[in-house]
Amino acid sequence: MLLQFTIENVLSFADEQVLSFLAADGEHHRPGQVIEVPGVGGVLRSVVVYGANASGKSNLISALGHLRALVWEGTPPGGRIGVPPFRQRSECLSRPRRLQIDLIAGDTRRYSYGLEVLPQEVVSEWMFVDDAPVFERHGRSVKWSSGDLTVRADFLRFVAEGTRPEQTLIAELRARAAAEFTPFAEAIAKVGINDAMFTAPSPEAVAAWGLYDPEHLGACIELLNRADTGIVDAGFAGVTAEQRGKARTDRGYAESLAKSGARVVFVPEGADEHSGLQLGELSDGTRRLLWLAHLAFISGSFGTLCLDEIERSMHTQLAAFLVGELEATSPTTQFLFTTHDTNLLDADLFRRDGIWFVDKDRRGASRLYSLVEFDREQLDGLQGRMEEGYLQGRFGAIPRLRPDGAAGFKAS
C-alpha cells in the first residue's frame, strides 16, 4: 500500500516533490475512500492528478516505473542506470536523481526506501522499517543496523560487498533470495504501470486470456455492454470446442492456440447469428475500455495500479463510470489516475486530499500540490462548481495559451 512517493531531479521534476496518499485531518470521506492502517491512520484508495499537456503527469508515473524497475529488475552488469535528470538547468545534469517510496508491505510494516543515482552508479541507498534504520549505503560502503531484518549479518555483508556500483542493493538482495526483504520487493512488484500510449492489448493476448479464463472475458464483455459500446457478447474463431475445454485448465495451451491463430470475435447488438467483429475493428475507445476492464478484473493482483490519462479515447461520462467500477471491483487496490478530464473533478469521486495538480514554473520544472493546500472557505464557495473553478485557473495546472505569434518562433 503506497503512502508517499518522493522525486527530485527526475524528468521534469527539478526540486523535491512529494505525492501523498495519506488522508488529510478533518476531511470527510465516503465509505470505501479510505483504508485505516494501524500506526499510520487513513490511507486514500485513489488519487487523481490533473494538469495541462506536458505538465509532468506522465513523468510522475514514469518515475515510479523507474523505481520499480531498479528494485525488481536491477541493472545488468556494465549497464547504465536510465533515470533521466531534469535537463533544463545545467547544474542538474551532474546531480544525482533521487527517488523515495514509503509504503506498507504485506506484513503491515512501514517501509521507507530511497536512492540517489547517476548513470554509472548508485550514489546512496537507504531503508527504514517502522522508522528504524535497516541499512544506509554510500557508494560501495554499506552500514547495517541491528534488528530482525539484519540477524544474518555475515550473509548481508557478503551480498553488499558483491553488489556492483550500478546495481541497487535491494535488487541484489532479491536476486540472492534474501527472504527478509521479500515483503518489500513484492510490494514494489505489485505497483502496476499502464502507459497512456498503450490503449489495447494484441488480438493474440486477448485470445489467450479469453480462452484460459472465459468467465473473465465474459465480465469484460458485460462491462462493455453496460458502458453502451454496443458489444453484447463474444465468441471464438479458429478453435474447436474440445480445444477450448482444454485451454481452460492449461494457460500454456491457451497461449499456444492464440499464437496459432485462435481469436476472440466480438458480437455487436443486433448482429446476425454468425456475425462478429475482430478486435482491430472495434473503436479506439472500445478497445481501450476492454483493456481497462481487463485490468479492473485482475486489479486484485496489484497493490497500486497507476493509469495514465484514464480518459484517453473515452467519453467524459464513461471515464467517471470506469473510476467507480475500478474501485468497486477491487476494494483492496489503490489507484493513481492522471487525467485532463475536468468532469472527474467531483467531490463524490475524490475528496480534496485525493485531488492533486501538477504545473510547470517559468523554467519548466514540474510542481505537485494538493487541493488541500487551498483555503477551505474558498473551496466551499465553489461547492458543486469545482470544475468551473479549475477551468477559470483558480488552481493553476491549466495551459497558458498564447495568441498567434506570441511564442516568438519564426520559420526560417
Secondary structure, 3 states (H helix, E strand, C coil): CEEEEEEECECCECCCEEEECECCCCCCCCCCCEEEECCCEEEECEEEEECCCCCCHHHHHHHHHHHHHHHHCCCCCCCCCCCCCCCCCHHHCCCCEEEEEEEECCCCCEEEEEEEEECCEEEEEEEEECCEEEEEEECCEEEECCCHHHCCHHHHHHHHHCCCCCCCHHHHHHHCCCHHHHHHHHHHHCEEEECCCCCCCCHHHHHHHHHHCHHHHHHHHHHHHHCCCCEEEEEEECCCHHHHHHHCCCHHHHHHHHHCCCEEEEEECCCCCCCCECHHHCCHHHHHHHHHHHHHHHHHHCCEEEECCCCCCCCHHHHHHHHHHHHHHCCCCEEEEEECCHHHCCCCCCCHHHEEEEEECCCCCEEEEEHHHCCHHHHHHCCCCHHHHHHCCCCCCCCCCCCCCCCCCCCC
